[in-house]
Amino acid sequence: MRNEINRLVVESHSRKVEKMSLSPKKVSESCVESTYMVLPEHTNALGSIFGGTIMSWVDITASIVAFRHCRSLVVTASMDEMSFLHPVKLGDLVTVKASLNYTSKHSMELGVKVIAENPVTAKRTHTSSAYLTFVSLDGNGKAQPVPPVMAESDDEKRRYEEGKIRYEIRKKKRK
Ligand SMILES: CC(C)(COP(=O)(O)OP(=O)(O)OC[C@H]1O[C@@H](n2cnc3c(N)ncnc32)[C@H](O)[C@@H]1OP(=O)(O)O)[C@@H](O)C(=O)NCCC(=O)NCCS
């Protein structure tokens, strides 16, 4: 039953792939900000969130950006290193902000910032950042071209240039 549902989902996504547009798209067309609450099932014995839970929220939020930009199937190809700078406690709010930095032929780099917020004091703390690469896939699971991103503001242009450098470094490391 589950396999049948998966097959139908992939089929319906593949149909959209045929209509995929390669026109350039603005960063603002795909950026995402998601807020979660840290519940008991997210925490360890010290009452702090598991790092893996934050990584999962980062991956999900980034994938929404990639889906919105490509309007095709997308997969996570890599996540660069991620540090956890401050403990995030039970009851905190966690906001994950993700946007597109750079696009190359078949892949795109997204930047993600994680901010913890004490819901009572409103104190906000930047706890993690990460860069993820997503690849757009066609209906046969093969990498396909992604629409170029339009970097408009000064910040977007800086992130684009920095993303391009990181893309080249990653490519060299894989050889
Ligand atoms: C990512 C994946 C599609 C790449 O497939 P591939 O056959 O190696 O593809 P190619 O070598 O043709 O590369 C396609 C694009 O992926 C990029 N890419 C491949 N491996 C990568 C990696 N480890 N990190 C970042 N980018 C990567 C390439 O740079 C290329 O993009 P470009 O044309 O913009 O440079 C494939 O490895 C895969 O399906 N991995 C599993 C993804 C997945 O299931 N993720 C969910 C978590 S398990």
The ligand as a Gaussian input file, in Angstrom:
#p B3LYP/6-31G(d) Opt

LIG

0 1
 C       22.731000      13.822000      -5.467000
 C       22.696000      12.846000      -6.632000
 C       21.364000      13.017000      -7.385000
 C       23.842000      13.187000      -7.588000
 O       23.767000      12.248000      -8.606000
 P       25.001000      12.046000      -9.632000
 O       24.641000      10.982000     -10.591000
 O       26.257000      11.944000      -8.841000
 O       24.892000      13.375000     -10.403000
 P       25.966000      14.176000     -11.182000
 O       27.382000      13.740000     -10.942000
 O       25.476000      14.204000     -12.589000
 O       25.795000      15.612000     -10.505000
 C       24.557000      16.256000     -10.542000
 C       24.670000      17.501000      -9.714000
 O       24.791000      17.128000      -8.348000
 C       25.888000      17.808000      -7.765000
 N       26.393000      16.912000      -6.732000
 C       26.624000      15.592000      -6.838000
 N       27.057000      15.096000      -5.675000
 C       27.109000      16.133000      -4.816000
 C       27.481000      16.270000      -3.442000
 N       27.895000      15.247000      -2.722000
 N       27.420000      17.494000      -2.884000
 C       26.997000      18.555000      -3.577000
 N       26.614000      18.495000      -4.886000
 C       26.685000      17.293000      -5.477000
 C       26.853000      18.024000      -8.904000
 O       27.736000      19.093000      -8.665000
 C       25.899000      18.318000     -10.047000
 O       25.467000      19.652000     -10.006000
 P       26.043000      20.770000     -11.050000
 O       25.719000      20.276000     -12.428000
 O       25.285000      21.989000     -10.684000
 O       27.512000      20.846000     -10.767000
 C       22.839000      11.359000      -6.163000
 O       24.094000      11.190000      -5.540000
 C       21.735000      10.933000      -5.217000
 O       20.638000      10.619000      -5.649000
 N       22.039000      10.908000      -3.928000
 C       21.033000      10.581000      -2.911000
 C       20.220000      11.827000      -2.551000
 C       19.225000      11.549000      -1.469000
 O       18.519000      10.569000      -1.504000
 N       19.185000      12.436000      -0.485000
 C       18.320000      12.300000       0.631000
 C       19.069000      11.869000       1.859000
 S       19.700000      10.233000       1.729000

